[in-house]
């Protein structure tokens, strides 16, 4: 059964740091590009960061460049999002996504983890 399980969310003060994890089950993790997305209350879901299947290539939304770092450990079937210098605008539900484009496109989503940045 395909599953993506996010963890590491919670309440953090402005300026703080938090690392999110997303563990993958039921598919060949190393064959998929991974990404993190977030959705704030009343807003559309937005792409935050992506990482290639090998981990050699990463991309970030302008709003998080220099503050967030995406990484992956293919031996552990896990992707991470290290977030520093958090501010209230980073408050959202964070989702991880696995995507593979072949003849068909395969895309899996996690259930999301809530992150609240507040003093």
Secondary structure, DSSP 8 states (H G I E B T S, - for coil): --EEEEE--EEE-TT--EEEEEEEESS-GGGSEEEEEEE-TTS--EEEEEE-SSSS-EEE-TTTTTTEEEEEETTTTEEEEEE-S--GGG-EEEEEEEEEESSSEEEEE---EEEEE--
